[in-house]
Amino acid sequence: CWVCLVVVVIRYFDSEKNRPIETLVALRCMTVTAQSIFNSIDSVLKEMGKCWTSVLAVCFDGASTMSGSIGGVQAKCKEQNTNI
């Protein structure tokens, strides 16, 4: 059994500190499907108290699982917020 490590940087503006905050998050994924990776990212956002409507942009490498416009993680993010 192997574990995949996905590293995500979440950047947001903190109005109390009046500056952008960057948080590096390492996600352990037992499977590397777009849905499992998206679920992990969604979970982290919820733990941080953030919602998809506040997400302005997402960036991915060229892997089809991540950047696929139909079933990739990118598409799943856009399902949550069409303005991404």
N, CA, C and O atoms as a GROMACS GRO file, in nm:
protein
  336
    1CYS      N    1   0.083  -0.118   0.000
    1CYS     CA    2   0.000   0.000   0.000
    1CYS      C    3   0.089   0.125   0.000
    1CYS      O    4   0.181   0.135   0.080
    2TRP      N    5   0.062   0.217  -0.087
    2TRP     CA    6   0.140   0.340  -0.094
    2TRP      C    7   0.050   0.461  -0.073
    2TRP      O    8  -0.072   0.455  -0.089
    3VAL      N    9   0.114   0.569  -0.038
    3VAL     CA   10   0.042   0.693  -0.012
    3VAL      C   11   0.100   0.801  -0.102
    3VAL      O   12   0.222   0.813  -0.116
    4CYS      N   13   0.013   0.878  -0.163
    4CYS     CA   14   0.054   0.989  -0.247
    4CYS      C   15   0.050   1.116  -0.164
    4CYS      O   16  -0.043   1.137  -0.085
    5LEU      N   17   0.148   1.200  -0.180
    5LEU     CA   18   0.153   1.327  -0.109
    5LEU      C   19   0.126   1.440  -0.209
    5LEU      O   20   0.198   1.456  -0.307
    6VAL      N   21   0.022   1.516  -0.183
    6VAL     CA   22  -0.013   1.631  -0.266
    6VAL      C   23   0.011   1.756  -0.182
    6VAL      O   24  -0.041   1.767  -0.070
    7VAL      N   25   0.089   1.848  -0.235
    7VAL     CA   26   0.119   1.970  -0.162
    7VAL      C   27   0.040   2.086  -0.223
    7VAL      O   28   0.040   2.106  -0.345
    8VAL      N   29  -0.028   2.160  -0.137
    8VAL     CA   30  -0.114   2.270  -0.180
    8VAL      C   31  -0.075   2.395  -0.102
    8VAL      O   32  -0.049   2.389   0.018
    9VAL      N   33  -0.072   2.507  -0.170
    9VAL     CA   34  -0.053   2.636  -0.104
    9VAL      C   35  -0.186   2.709  -0.111
    9VAL      O   36  -0.240   2.731  -0.219
   10ILE      N   37  -0.237   2.746   0.004
   10ILE     CA   38  -0.362   2.822   0.011
   10ILE      C   39  -0.324   2.964   0.050
   10ILE      O   40  -0.265   2.988   0.154
   11ARG      N   41  -0.361   3.057  -0.036
   11ARG     CA   42  -0.328   3.198  -0.012
   11ARG      C   43  -0.458   3.277  -0.002
   11ARG      O   44  -0.546   3.265  -0.087
   12TYR      N   45  -0.469   3.356   0.104
   12TYR     CA   46  -0.588   3.437   0.124
   12TYR      C   47  -0.549   3.566   0.194
   12TYR      O   48  -0.441   3.578   0.251
   13PHE      N   49  -0.639   3.663   0.189
   13PHE     CA   50  -0.614   3.791   0.252
   13PHE      C   51  -0.678   3.792   0.390
   13PHE      O   52  -0.797   3.764   0.404
   14ASP      N   53  -0.598   3.823   0.492
   14ASP     CA   54  -0.647   3.831   0.629
   14ASP      C   55  -0.674   3.978   0.661
   14ASP      O   56  -0.580   4.057   0.674
   15SER      N   57  -0.802   4.014   0.672
   15SER     CA   58  -0.838   4.155   0.694
   15SER      C   59  -0.798   4.204   0.833
   15SER      O   60  -0.775   4.324   0.851
   16GLU      N   61  -0.788   4.114   0.930
   16GLU     CA   62  -0.745   4.156   1.063
   16GLU      C   63  -0.597   4.193   1.066
   16GLU      O   64  -0.558   4.290   1.131
   17LYS      N   65  -0.517   4.117   0.995
   17LYS     CA   66  -0.373   4.143   0.989
   17LYS      C   67  -0.338   4.237   0.873
   17LYS      O   68  -0.226   4.286   0.863
   18ASN      N   69  -0.436   4.261   0.786
   18ASN     CA   70  -0.422   4.349   0.671
   18ASN      C   71  -0.307   4.306   0.578
   18ASN      O   72  -0.228   4.388   0.532
   19ARG      N   73  -0.301   4.175   0.553
   19ARG     CA   74  -0.197   4.123   0.464
   19ARG      C   75  -0.237   3.985   0.413
   19ARG      O   76  -0.321   3.918   0.473
   20PRO      N   77  -0.176   3.943   0.302
   20PRO     CA   78  -0.202   3.808   0.253
   20PRO      C   79  -0.133   3.704   0.341
   20PRO      O   80  -0.025   3.728   0.395
   21ILE      N   81  -0.196   3.590   0.352
   21ILE     CA   82  -0.142   3.478   0.430
   21ILE      C   83  -0.127   3.359   0.336
   21ILE      O   84  -0.218   3.330   0.258
   22GLU      N   85  -0.014   3.291   0.342
   22GLU     CA   86   0.008   3.169   0.264
   22GLU      C   87   0.027   3.053   0.361
   22GLU      O   88   0.106   3.061   0.455
   23THR      N   89  -0.047   2.947   0.336
   23THR     CA   90  -0.039   2.827   0.419
   23THR      C   91  -0.004   2.708   0.330
   23THR      O   92  -0.076   2.679   0.234
   24LEU      N   93   0.104   2.640   0.362
   24LEU     CA   94   0.145   2.521   0.289
   24LEU      C   95   0.080   2.401   0.356
   24LEU      O   96   0.094   2.380   0.476
   25VAL      N   97   0.010   2.322   0.276
   25VAL     CA   98  -0.062   2.206   0.329
   25VAL      C   99  -0.019   2.082   0.252
   25VAL      O  100  -0.020   2.081   0.129
   26ALA      N  101   0.018   1.978   0.323
   26ALA     CA  102   0.051   1.850   0.261
   26ALA      C  103  -0.066   1.756   0.284
   26ALA      O  104  -0.108   1.734   0.398
   27LEU      N  105  -0.119   1.701   0.176
   27LEU     CA  106  -0.233   1.611   0.184
   27LEU      C  107  -0.189   1.469   0.153
   27LEU      O  108  -0.124   1.445   0.052
   28ARG      N  109  -0.225   1.377   0.238
   28ARG     CA  110  -0.198   1.236   0.213
   28ARG      C  111  -0.320   1.177   0.144
   28ARG      O  112  -0.431   1.184   0.196
   29CYS      N  113  -0.298   1.120   0.028
   29CYS     CA  114  -0.408   1.060  -0.048
   29CYS      C  115  -0.379   0.912  -0.070
   29CYS      O  116  -0.272   0.875  -0.120
   30MET      N  117  -0.473   0.829  -0.034
   30MET     CA  118  -0.457   0.685  -0.055
   30MET      C  119  -0.483   0.650  -0.202
   30MET      O  120  -0.430   0.551  -0.253
   31THR      N  121  -0.564   0.731  -0.268
   31THR     CA  122  -0.588   0.714  -0.411
   31THR      C  123  -0.562   0.847  -0.478
   31THR      O  124  -0.575   0.952  -0.415
   32VAL      N  125  -0.527   0.844  -0.603
   32VAL     CA  126  -0.494   0.967  -0.674
   32VAL      C  127  -0.598   1.001  -0.780
   32VAL      O  128  -0.565   1.051  -0.888
   33THR      N  129  -0.723   0.973  -0.749
   33THR     CA  130  -0.829   1.014  -0.841
   33THR      C  131  -0.858   1.162  -0.818
   33THR      O  132  -0.830   1.217  -0.712
   34ALA      N  133  -0.914   1.225  -0.919
   34ALA     CA  134  -0.949   1.366  -0.909
   34ALA      C  135  -1.045   1.389  -0.793
   34ALA      O  136  -1.033   1.488  -0.720
   35GLN      N  137  -1.140   1.299  -0.774
   35GLN     CA  138  -1.239   1.315  -0.668
   35GLN      C  139  -1.175   1.307  -0.530
   35GLN      O  140  -1.209   1.386  -0.442
   36SER      N  141  -1.082   1.213  -0.509
   36SER     CA  142  -1.020   1.201  -0.376
   36SER      C  143  -0.930   1.321  -0.346
   36SER      O  144  -0.926   1.368  -0.232
   37ILE      N  145  -0.860   1.371  -0.447
   37ILE     CA  146  -0.775   1.489  -0.426
   37ILE      C  147  -0.863   1.610  -0.398
   37ILE      O  148  -0.834   1.689  -0.308
   38PHE      N  149  -0.970   1.626  -0.476
   38PHE     CA  150  -1.062   1.738  -0.452
   38PHE      C  151  -1.121   1.731  -0.312
   38PHE      O  152  -1.129   1.833  -0.243
   39ASN      N  153  -1.163   1.611  -0.270
   39ASN     CA  154  -1.221   1.595  -0.136
   39ASN      C  155  -1.122   1.639  -0.027
   39ASN      O  156  -1.161   1.700   0.072
   40SER      N  157  -0.995   1.608  -0.047
   40SER     CA  158  -0.892   1.647   0.049
   40SER      C  159  -0.877   1.799   0.054
   40SER      O  160  -0.869   1.858   0.162
   41ILE      N  161  -0.874   1.863  -0.062
   41ILE     CA  162  -0.863   2.009  -0.068
   41ILE      C  163  -0.987   2.073  -0.005
   41ILE      O  164  -0.975   2.169   0.071
   42ASP      N  165  -1.103   2.020  -0.037
   42ASP     CA  166  -1.228   2.072   0.018
   42ASP      C  167  -1.228   2.062   0.171
   42ASP      O  168  -1.272   2.154   0.240
   43SER      N  169  -1.180   1.952   0.221
   43SER     CA  170  -1.170   1.930   0.365
   43SER      C  171  -1.082   2.034   0.432
   43SER      O  172  -1.116   2.087   0.537
   44VAL      N  173  -0.967   2.062   0.371
   44VAL     CA  174  -0.874   2.161   0.427
   44VAL      C  175  -0.938   2.300   0.427
   44VAL      O  176  -0.927   2.373   0.526
   45LEU      N  177  -1.004   2.336   0.318
   45LEU     CA  178  -1.071   2.466   0.313
   45LEU      C  179  -1.173   2.479   0.426
   45LEU      O  180  -1.181   2.583   0.492
   46LYS      N  181  -1.250   2.374   0.447
   46LYS     CA  182  -1.351   2.377   0.553
   46LYS      C  183  -1.286   2.389   0.691
   46LYS      O  184  -1.334   2.464   0.776
   47GLU      N  185  -1.177   2.316   0.713
   47GLU     CA  186  -1.106   2.324   0.841
   47GLU      C  187  -1.052   2.464   0.866
   47GLU      O  188  -1.042   2.508   0.981
   48MET      N  189  -1.016   2.535   0.758
   48MET     CA  190  -0.963   2.670   0.770
   48MET      C  191  -1.074   2.774   0.780
   48MET      O  192  -1.048   2.893   0.798
   49GLY      N  193  -1.199   2.729   0.767
   49GLY     CA  194  -1.312   2.821   0.774
   49GLY      C  195  -1.332   2.900   0.646
   49GLY      O  196  -1.392   3.008   0.648
   50LYS      N  197  -1.283   2.848   0.534
   50LYS     CA  198  -1.296   2.915   0.404
   50LYS      C  199  -1.402   2.844   0.321
   50LYS      O  200  -1.428   2.725   0.342
   51CYS      N  201  -1.462   2.916   0.229
   51CYS     CA  202  -1.562   2.855   0.141
   51CYS      C  203  -1.521   2.876  -0.004
   51CYS      O  204  -1.441   2.964  -0.036
   52TRP      N  205  -1.577   2.795  -0.092
   52TRP     CA  206  -1.540   2.800  -0.233
   52TRP      C  207  -1.576   2.932  -0.299
   52TRP      O  208  -1.512   2.970  -0.397
   53THR      N  209  -1.676   3.003  -0.248
   53THR     CA  210  -1.714   3.130  -0.310
   53THR      C  211  -1.604   3.236  -0.295
   53THR      O  212  -1.602   3.334  -0.370
   54SER      N  213  -1.514   3.217  -0.200
   54SER     CA  214  -1.405   3.314  -0.181
   54SER      C  215  -1.279   3.276  -0.258
   54SER      O  216  -1.181   3.351  -0.255
   55VAL      N  217  -1.279   3.163  -0.327
   55VAL     CA  218  -1.163   3.121  -0.405
   55VAL      C  219  -1.159   3.200  -0.536
   55VAL      O  220  -1.257   3.201  -0.611
   56LEU      N  221  -1.047   3.265  -0.562
   56LEU     CA  222  -1.034   3.347  -0.683
   56LEU      C  223  -0.968   3.272  -0.798
   56LEU      O  224  -1.003   3.294  -0.914
   57ALA      N  225  -0.873   3.184  -0.767
   57ALA     CA  226  -0.799   3.116  -0.872
   57ALA      C  227  -0.743   2.984  -0.820
   57ALA      O  228  -0.722   2.968  -0.700
   58VAL      N  229  -0.721   2.893  -0.912
   58VAL     CA  230  -0.654   2.766  -0.882
   58VAL      C  231  -0.550   2.743  -0.991
   58VAL      O  232  -0.572   2.777  -1.107
   59CYS      N  233  -0.436   2.686  -0.955
   59CYS     CA  234  -0.330   2.657  -1.051
   59CYS      C  235  -0.286   2.512  -1.031
   59CYS      O  236  -0.272   2.466  -0.917
   60PHE      N  237  -0.263   2.443  -1.140
   60PHE     CA  238  -0.224   2.303  -1.134
   60PHE      C  239  -0.112   2.276  -1.232
   60PHE      O  240  -0.088   2.353  -1.326
   61ASP      N  241  -0.042   2.164  -1.209
   61ASP     CA  242   0.058   2.123  -1.306
   61ASP      C  243  -0.014   2.064  -1.427
   61ASP      O  244  -0.137   2.070  -1.435
   62GLY      N  245   0.058   2.009  -1.519
   62GLY     CA  246  -0.002   1.959  -1.642
   62GLY      C  247  -0.064   1.821  -1.634
   62GLY      O  248  -0.116   1.772  -1.734
   63ALA      N  249  -0.060   1.757  -1.518
   63ALA     CA  250  -0.117   1.623  -1.505
   63ALA      C  251  -0.267   1.626  -1.532
   63ALA      O  252  -0.337   1.714  -1.480
   64SER      N  253  -0.316   1.534  -1.611
   64SER     CA  254  -0.458   1.535  -1.648
   64SER      C  255  -0.550   1.520  -1.528
   64SER      O  256  -0.661   1.574  -1.528
   65THR      N  257  -0.507   1.447  -1.426
   65THR     CA  258  -0.590   1.432  -1.306
   65THR      C  259  -0.612   1.567  -1.240
   65THR      O  260  -0.720   1.593  -1.187
   66MET      N  261  -0.512   1.653  -1.244
   66MET     CA  262  -0.524   1.784  -1.180
   66MET      C  263  -0.590   1.886  -1.271
   66MET      O  264  -0.685   1.952  -1.229
   67SER      N  265  -0.542   1.900  -1.394
   67SER     CA  266  -0.586   2.010  -1.479
   67SER      C  267  -0.694   1.973  -1.579
   67SER      O  268  -0.736   2.057  -1.658
   68GLY      N  269  -0.740   1.849  -1.577
   68GLY     CA  270  -0.844   1.807  -1.672
   68GLY      C  271  -0.968   1.895  -1.666
   68GLY      O  272  -1.024   1.916  -1.559
   69SER      N  273  -1.010   1.946  -1.782
   69SER     CA  274  -1.122   2.041  -1.785
   69SER      C  275  -1.258   1.974  -1.775
   69SER      O  276  -1.359   2.042  -1.757
   70ILE      N  277  -1.263   1.842  -1.785
   70ILE     CA  278  -1.391   1.772  -1.774
   70ILE      C  279  -1.404   1.701  -1.640
   70ILE      O  280  -1.504   1.720  -1.571
   71GLY      N  281  -1.307   1.621  -1.603
   71GLY     CA  282  -1.319   1.545  -1.479
   71GLY      C  283  -1.206   1.563  -1.381
   71GLY      O  284  -1.198   1.492  -1.281
   72GLY      N  285  -1.116   1.658  -1.409
   72GLY     CA  286  -1.001   1.680  -1.322
   72GLY      C  287  -1.036   1.762  -1.198
   72GLY      O  288  -1.149   1.808  -1.182
   73VAL      N  289  -0.938   1.778  -1.112
   73VAL     CA  290  -0.956   1.856  -0.990
   73VAL      C  291  -0.998   1.999  -1.026
   73VAL      O  292  -1.082   2.058  -0.959
   74GLN      N  293  -0.938   2.053  -1.131
   74GLN     CA  294  -0.972   2.189  -1.175
   74GLN      C  295  -1.121   2.200  -1.206
   74GLN      O  296  -1.186   2.296  -1.164
   75ALA      N  297  -1.176   2.103  -1.278
   75ALA     CA  298  -1.318   2.105  -1.313
   75ALA      C  299  -1.405   2.095  -1.187
   75ALA      O  300  -1.509   2.160  -1.178
   76LYS      N  301  -1.363   2.015  -1.092
   76LYS     CA  302  -1.440   1.999  -0.967
   76LYS      C  303  -1.439   2.129  -0.886
   76LYS      O  304  -1.538   2.162  -0.820
   77CYS      N  305  -1.327   2.201  -0.891
   77CYS     CA  306  -1.322   2.331  -0.824
   77CYS      C  307  -1.417   2.430  -0.891
   77CYS      O  308  -1.487   2.505  -0.824
   78LYS      N  309  -1.418   2.429  -1.023
   78LYS     CA  310  -1.507   2.519  -1.098
   78LYS      C  311  -1.653   2.486  -1.077
   78LYS      O  312  -1.738   2.574  -1.089
   79GLU      N  313  -1.684   2.360  -1.047
   79GLU     CA  314  -1.823   2.324  -1.014
   79GLU      C  315  -1.867   2.394  -0.886
   79GLU      O  316  -1.985   2.427  -0.871
   80GLN      N  317  -1.774   2.416  -0.794
   80GLN     CA  318  -1.804   2.480  -0.667
   80GLN      C  319  -1.811   2.632  -0.681
   80GLN      O  320  -1.886   2.698  -0.609
   81ASN      N  321  -1.734   2.688  -0.775
   81ASN     CA  322  -1.731   2.832  -0.796
   81ASN      C  323  -1.702   2.857  -0.944
   81ASN      O  324  -1.587   2.844  -0.987
   82THR      N  325  -1.802   2.893  -1.019
   82THR     CA  326  -1.785   2.913  -1.164
   82THR      C  327  -1.700   3.035  -1.198
   82THR      O  328  -1.660   3.050  -1.313
   83ASN      N  329  -1.671   3.121  -1.101
   83ASN     CA  330  -1.587   3.239  -1.126
   83ASN      C  331  -1.438   3.210  -1.121
   83ASN      O  332  -1.357   3.296  -1.152
   84ILE      N  333  -1.402   3.088  -1.082
   84ILE     CA  334  -1.259   3.051  -1.077
   84ILE      C  335  -1.205   3.050  -1.219
   84ILE      O  336  -1.087   3.022  -1.239
   0.00000   0.00000   0.00000
